[in-house]
Amino acid sequence: MKKVLFVASITRHINTFHLPYLKYFKDKGYEVHVASNGDEKIKNCDKHFNLEFERSPFKKQNMQAYKKLKKIINKEEYEVIHCHTPVASVLTRLAAKKTRRRIGTKVIYTAHGFHFYKGAPIKNWLIYYPIEKLLSKHTDVLITINNEDYLFAKRKLKTKKIEHVHGIGVDKKKFEVDMSSKERDIERAKFTVEPLDFLITYVAELNDNKNQMMIVDAMKILVKMYPNIKVLLAGDGVNKEKLEKEIRENKLQSNILLLGYRTDIPNLLAISDLYVATSKREGLPINIIEAMVSGLPVVATNSRGQRELVSDGENGYLVEIDDVNSLAQKIKNIYLDNRIRERITEGAKENVEPYLLENVMKEMKDIYKM
């Protein structure tokens, strides 16, 4: 039986983004394997290797994971290996060198956003770019998910086949939640949000890159004029305590709620009025696509990946990173004018089509045929 291996640093990444692709190979008669850190159950996975991948490239656990992964790849003799996330993908391509030469294993790497990009810290260029340039010749297909990365890869990297795919795909049916006004009010009440409150949501890991503090700072301005504006921040991460302290010290506890990790994102979006994304760097943010599919207007920072989805004034608004006053102003404009909200929402629905799962799956099927 033919075998395929999917690799990512953490199992949650596989469960969140790649289950449709595991199912695709399963339906094609492949034995489906996954290598990742975490023991969560994975659908359509015949064998899971729980390896000690770490996000930092300098952790010694990665060397242990590499040795185990190399043994697995040499033993299982995969027809296809598809790797994700930077460190895990570096280790996978090194570990697969022998089987690529010996039996012709095809190695695919999806770059969910290069760590080197225009405006990135110099250390990112010094560490990640040389590694990626070296490993590009050990990659059969490099998949990029935004145009900036695609054009750079075509100019600078040595992979024979470089593709641009519209993200990992969003299931439209999942985010078209049918909720009556009464049901919406009941759901909002669970978060102490009243029917006439204006609700903003942001779904992201709580870290410096996702930059939730920018929203907190904007709310310091907004609540003085509009105390019925509220924010749901869904996600966990290293900045949780720092955000809690800032919210508490500015007496914003009734306006900003930290929800932790959530699995009910479609419902959260269905009860919201606006989506805000303040990230400093993205590959192609699925959270914005999900918000657009849900029919929400979006205000996002003008960062790599986000500006590919949001055209300022057409299907959303862009503000510069850490420009708190502009963020507050755009939120205010949408809060005060339903016509703006409706126009932007309509533009979002028109532009989101290429990013839907059914269309991305077509792109991926062509790549998997190789």
C-alpha positions as CSV (number, residue, x, y, z in Angstrom):
1,M,0.0,0.0,0.0
2,K,1.2,3.5,-0.8
3,K,2.0,5.7,2.2
4,V,1.9,9.5,2.8
5,L,3.4,11.4,5.7
6,F,2.2,14.7,7.0
7,V,4.6,16.6,9.4
8,A,4.1,19.6,11.6
9,S,5.6,20.9,14.8
10,I,2.4,20.4,16.8
11,T,-0.6,18.1,16.4
12,R,-3.0,21.0,16.8
13,H,-1.7,22.4,13.6
14,I,-2.7,19.2,11.7
15,N,-6.1,19.0,13.4
16,T,-6.8,22.7,12.7
17,F,-5.7,23.0,9.1
18,H,-5.0,19.8,7.3
19,L,-7.7,17.2,8.1
20,P,-9.3,17.5,4.6
21,Y,-6.0,16.7,3.0
22,L,-5.5,13.6,5.2
23,K,-9.0,12.5,4.1
24,Y,-8.1,13.1,0.4
25,F,-5.2,10.7,0.6
26,K,-7.2,8.2,2.7
27,D,-9.9,8.1,0.1
28,K,-7.2,7.6,-2.6
29,G,-6.2,4.4,-0.8
30,Y,-3.1,5.6,0.9
31,E,-2.0,4.7,4.4
32,V,-1.8,8.0,6.1
33,H,0.8,8.8,8.7
34,V,1.4,12.0,10.8
35,A,4.5,13.1,12.7
36,S,3.9,15.9,15.2
37,N,4.3,16.9,18.8
38,G,1.2,16.1,20.8
39,D,-1.0,13.1,21.5
40,E,-4.4,14.4,20.4
41,K,-6.4,12.0,18.2
42,I,-6.3,12.7,14.5
43,K,-9.0,11.8,12.0
44,N,-8.1,9.7,9.0
45,C,-4.7,9.0,10.4
46,D,-3.5,5.4,10.4
47,K,-0.3,6.0,12.4
48,H,0.8,8.9,14.5
49,F,4.4,9.5,15.6
50,N,4.6,11.8,18.6
51,L,7.9,13.5,18.2
52,E,9.6,16.2,20.4
53,F,9.5,19.1,17.9
54,E,10.1,22.5,19.3
55,R,9.4,25.8,17.7
56,S,12.9,27.2,18.5
57,P,15.5,25.8,16.1
58,F,18.1,25.8,18.9
59,K,16.3,23.4,21.3
60,K,18.2,20.0,21.7
61,Q,14.9,18.2,21.5
62,N,14.8,18.9,17.8
63,M,17.9,16.8,17.2
64,Q,16.2,13.9,19.0
65,A,13.1,14.4,16.8
66,Y,15.3,14.5,13.7
67,K,17.0,11.2,14.5
68,K,13.6,9.5,15.1
69,L,12.1,11.0,12.0
70,K,14.9,9.9,9.8
71,K,14.5,6.3,11.0
72,I,10.7,6.5,10.4
73,I,11.1,7.8,6.9
74,N,13.8,5.3,5.9
75,K,11.7,2.4,7.3
76,E,8.2,3.4,5.9
77,E,9.4,4.5,2.4
78,Y,6.7,7.1,1.7
79,E,5.6,8.0,-1.7
80,V,4.7,11.6,-0.6
81,I,5.8,13.6,2.4
82,H,4.1,16.9,3.0
83,C,5.6,19.1,5.7
84,H,4.4,22.3,7.5
85,T,5.8,24.8,10.0
86,P,9.4,26.0,9.7
87,V,11.4,23.9,12.2
88,A,9.6,20.6,11.5
89,S,10.0,21.2,7.7
90,V,13.7,21.8,8.0
91,L,14.2,18.6,9.9
92,T,11.9,16.6,7.5
93,R,13.7,17.7,4.4
94,L,17.1,16.8,5.9
95,A,15.7,13.5,7.1
96,A,14.2,12.6,3.7
97,K,17.3,13.2,1.6
98,K,18.2,9.5,1.4
99,T,14.7,8.3,0.4
100,R,14.4,11.0,-2.2
101,R,17.5,9.7,-3.9
102,R,16.8,6.0,-3.3
103,I,13.1,5.5,-4.0
104,G,12.0,8.9,-5.4
105,T,9.9,10.1,-2.4
106,K,8.3,13.4,-3.3
107,V,8.8,16.1,-0.6
108,I,6.3,19.0,-0.5
109,Y,6.8,22.0,1.8
110,T,4.1,24.5,2.5
111,A,5.6,27.8,3.7
112,H,2.8,29.4,5.8
113,G,4.7,32.6,5.7
114,F,8.5,32.9,5.4
115,H,10.2,34.3,8.5
116,F,12.3,36.5,6.2
117,Y,10.3,39.2,4.4
118,K,10.4,42.9,3.7
119,G,10.7,44.6,7.0
120,A,11.6,41.4,9.0
121,P,14.3,41.6,11.7
122,I,17.8,41.2,10.4
123,K,18.3,38.1,12.5
124,N,15.5,36.4,10.6
125,W,17.3,37.0,7.4
126,L,20.6,35.8,8.8
127,I,19.1,32.6,10.3
128,Y,16.1,31.5,8.2
129,Y,16.9,32.7,4.6
130,P,20.3,30.8,4.2
131,I,18.6,27.6,5.6
132,E,15.7,27.9,3.3
133,K,17.9,28.6,0.3
134,L,20.0,25.5,1.1
135,L,17.0,23.2,1.7
136,S,15.1,24.4,-1.4
137,K,17.1,22.1,-3.6
138,H,16.0,19.2,-1.3
139,T,12.3,20.1,-1.9
140,D,10.3,18.8,-4.8
141,V,7.4,21.3,-4.5
142,L,7.4,24.5,-2.5
143,I,3.9,25.9,-1.8
144,T,3.6,29.5,-0.9
145,I,0.3,31.0,0.3
146,N,0.8,34.7,-0.4
147,N,2.0,36.5,-3.5
148,E,5.0,38.3,-1.8
149,D,6.5,34.9,-0.8
150,Y,5.8,33.4,-4.2
151,L,7.5,36.1,-6.1
152,F,10.5,36.0,-3.7
153,A,10.8,32.2,-4.0
154,K,10.7,32.3,-7.8
155,R,13.6,34.8,-7.8
156,K,15.8,33.4,-5.1
157,L,15.1,29.8,-4.3
158,K,16.2,26.6,-6.2
159,T,13.1,24.4,-5.9
160,K,12.2,23.1,-9.3
161,K,8.4,23.5,-8.7
162,I,7.1,26.6,-6.9
163,E,3.4,27.0,-6.5
164,H,1.1,29.7,-5.2
165,V,-2.0,28.3,-3.4
166,H,-4.8,30.4,-1.8
167,G,-4.1,29.3,1.7
168,I,-5.4,26.0,3.3
169,G,-9.0,26.6,2.5
170,V,-12.0,27.6,4.6
171,D,-15.2,25.4,4.8
172,K,-17.9,27.8,3.8
173,K,-20.7,25.7,5.3
174,K,-19.0,25.7,8.7
175,F,-19.0,29.5,9.0
176,E,-22.4,30.2,7.5
177,V,-24.2,29.9,10.9
178,D,-28.0,30.1,10.8
179,M,-28.8,31.9,14.0
180,S,-32.1,33.8,14.8
181,S,-32.0,37.1,16.6
182,K,-33.2,35.5,19.8
183,E,-30.5,32.8,19.6
184,R,-27.9,35.5,18.9
185,D,-29.0,37.5,22.0
186,I,-28.8,34.3,24.1
187,E,-25.3,33.5,22.8
188,R,-24.1,37.1,23.4
189,A,-25.4,37.1,26.9
190,K,-23.0,34.2,27.8
191,F,-20.3,36.8,27.5
192,T,-22.2,39.6,29.2
193,V,-22.8,41.3,25.8
194,E,-26.1,43.0,25.5
195,P,-28.3,43.0,22.3
196,L,-27.4,46.6,21.4
197,D,-23.7,46.3,22.2
198,F,-21.2,46.6,19.3
199,L,-19.1,43.4,19.5
200,I,-15.5,43.1,18.1
201,T,-13.8,39.7,17.9
202,Y,-10.1,38.7,17.3
203,V,-9.1,35.0,17.2
204,A,-5.3,34.5,17.6
205,E,-2.6,33.2,19.9
206,L,-1.8,35.8,22.6
207,N,1.7,36.8,21.6
208,D,3.7,39.9,20.4
209,N,3.3,39.1,16.7
210,K,-0.5,38.9,17.0
211,N,-0.3,42.3,18.8
212,Q,-3.5,42.2,20.9
213,M,-2.2,45.1,22.9
214,M,-2.9,47.4,20.0
215,I,-6.7,46.6,20.4
216,V,-6.5,47.2,24.1
217,D,-4.9,50.6,23.5
218,A,-7.6,51.5,20.9
219,M,-10.3,50.5,23.4
220,K,-8.8,53.0,26.0
221,I,-9.8,55.7,23.5
222,L,-13.1,54.2,22.3
223,V,-14.8,53.3,25.6
224,K,-14.7,56.9,26.8
225,M,-17.1,57.8,24.0
226,Y,-18.9,54.5,23.4
227,P,-19.0,52.3,26.5
228,N,-21.1,49.7,24.7
229,I,-18.2,48.6,22.4
230,K,-16.9,45.3,23.6
231,V,-14.1,42.9,22.5
232,L,-13.7,39.2,22.6
233,L,-10.1,38.0,22.4
234,A,-10.1,34.2,21.7
235,G,-6.8,32.4,22.1
236,D,-4.1,31.5,24.7
237,G,-0.4,32.3,24.7
238,V,2.5,33.9,26.5
239,N,1.0,37.4,26.7
240,K,-2.1,36.4,28.7
241,E,-0.9,37.8,32.0
242,K,0.4,41.0,30.5
243,L,-2.9,41.6,28.7
244,E,-4.9,40.8,31.9
245,K,-2.8,43.3,33.8
246,E,-3.3,46.0,31.2
247,I,-7.0,45.4,31.0
248,R,-7.4,45.4,34.8
249,E,-5.3,48.6,35.3
250,N,-7.4,50.5,32.8
251,K,-10.7,49.2,34.2
252,L,-11.6,47.5,30.9
253,Q,-12.7,44.2,32.3
254,S,-16.3,44.7,31.3
255,N,-15.3,45.7,27.7
256,I,-12.5,43.2,26.8
257,L,-12.9,39.5,27.6
258,L,-10.0,37.0,27.2
259,L,-11.7,33.8,26.3
260,G,-8.7,31.4,26.1
261,Y,-8.5,28.7,23.4
262,R,-11.9,28.1,21.7
263,T,-13.4,25.5,19.4
264,D,-16.6,27.5,18.8
265,I,-15.2,30.1,16.4
266,P,-18.1,30.0,13.9
267,N,-20.5,30.9,16.8
268,L,-18.3,33.7,18.1
269,L,-18.1,35.2,14.6
270,A,-21.9,34.9,14.2
271,I,-22.6,37.0,17.2
272,S,-20.0,39.7,16.3
273,D,-20.3,43.0,14.5
274,L,-16.7,43.5,13.4
275,Y,-13.5,41.6,13.1
276,V,-10.2,43.2,13.9
277,A,-6.7,41.7,13.2
278,T,-3.6,43.5,14.5
279,S,-0.9,41.0,13.5
280,K,2.6,42.3,12.6
281,R,3.3,39.4,10.2
282,E,1.1,36.7,8.6
283,G,1.4,34.1,5.8
284,L,-2.2,34.2,4.8
285,P,-4.4,34.6,7.9
286,I,-7.2,32.1,7.9
287,N,-8.9,34.0,10.7
288,I,-9.6,36.9,8.4
289,I,-10.9,34.6,5.7
290,E,-13.2,33.0,8.2
291,A,-14.5,36.4,9.3
292,M,-15.2,37.4,5.7
293,V,-17.0,34.1,5.0
294,S,-19.1,34.8,8.2
295,G,-20.1,38.2,6.7
296,L,-18.1,40.4,9.0
297,P,-16.4,43.7,8.0
298,V,-12.6,43.6,8.8
299,V,-10.2,46.1,10.1
300,A,-6.6,44.8,9.8
301,T,-3.0,46.0,10.1
302,N,-1.1,46.6,6.9
303,S,1.2,43.6,7.2
304,R,2.4,40.9,4.9
305,G,-0.4,38.4,4.3
306,Q,-3.2,40.6,5.7
307,R,-2.9,43.2,2.9
308,E,-3.3,40.4,0.4
309,L,-6.8,39.8,1.7
310,V,-7.9,43.3,2.7
311,S,-8.1,46.0,0.1
312,D,-8.5,49.3,2.0
313,G,-11.9,50.8,1.6
314,E,-13.2,48.0,-0.6
315,N,-13.6,44.8,1.5
316,G,-12.2,46.2,4.7
317,Y,-9.9,48.8,6.2
318,L,-6.1,48.7,6.6
319,V,-4.2,50.6,9.3
320,E,-0.5,50.8,10.0
321,I,1.0,48.5,12.6
322,D,0.7,50.1,16.1
323,D,-1.2,53.2,14.7
324,V,-3.7,53.0,17.6
325,N,-5.5,56.3,16.7
326,S,-6.2,55.1,13.2
327,L,-7.5,51.7,14.5
328,A,-9.9,53.5,16.9
329,Q,-11.1,55.8,14.1
330,K,-11.9,53.0,11.7
331,I,-13.7,51.1,14.4
332,K,-15.7,54.2,15.2
333,N,-16.6,54.8,11.5
334,I,-18.0,51.3,11.2
335,Y,-19.8,51.5,14.5
336,L,-21.5,54.8,13.6
337,D,-22.4,54.0,10.0
338,N,-24.3,50.9,9.0
339,R,-23.9,51.7,5.3
340,I,-20.1,51.5,5.5
341,R,-20.5,48.1,7.3
342,E,-22.8,46.7,4.7
343,R,-20.7,47.9,1.8
344,I,-17.5,46.4,3.2
345,T,-19.2,43.2,4.1
346,E,-20.5,42.8,0.5
347,G,-17.0,43.4,-0.9
348,A,-15.6,40.8,1.4
349,K,-18.1,38.1,0.3
350,E,-17.2,38.8,-3.4
351,N,-13.4,38.5,-2.9
352,V,-13.3,35.5,-0.6
353,E,-14.2,32.8,-3.2
354,P,-10.7,31.7,-4.2
355,Y,-9.9,31.0,-0.5
356,L,-12.8,28.5,0.1
357,L,-11.9,24.9,0.8
358,E,-13.5,23.5,-2.4
359,N,-11.3,25.8,-4.5
360,V,-8.1,25.4,-2.6
361,M,-8.6,21.6,-2.7
362,K,-8.7,21.7,-6.5
363,E,-5.3,23.5,-6.5
364,M,-3.8,21.0,-4.1
365,K,-5.1,18.0,-6.0
366,D,-3.2,19.2,-9.1
367,I,0.0,19.5,-7.0
368,Y,-0.4,16.1,-5.4
369,K,-0.7,14.5,-8.8
370,M,2.8,15.8,-9.6
